[in-house]
Amino acid sequence: MTTTNVSIRMDAELKRESERLFADMGMNMTTAFTLFAKAVVREGRIPFEIKADPFYSRGNLERLTRAAKDMENGERLAEHEPVEVDP
């Protein structure tokens, strides 16, 4: 089997935390990313769910911006029912 190098960029703190966690699992970053790549190839998909956080949706950010402006202008915020979000 021939191997090749792969270069990726990531936040330095994320790299340190990842390396620490992988070491606790008895592997290094290369082994962890190889396991990830093998799972992607085997399953034909990312092996975990990736979804947007509803907090950062366009509608919610617009609502928060309006609410912040209202508060700055001394207006009272309208009450609303809590929104259920899956963990």
Residue pairs with C-beta under 8 A, 6 or more apart in sequence:
6 33
10 18
15 29
18 29
18 32
19 28
19 29
22 28
22 29
22 31
22 32
25 32
27 35
36 47
39 47
40 46
40 47
54 60
54 83
54 85
67 77
70 76
70 77
71 77
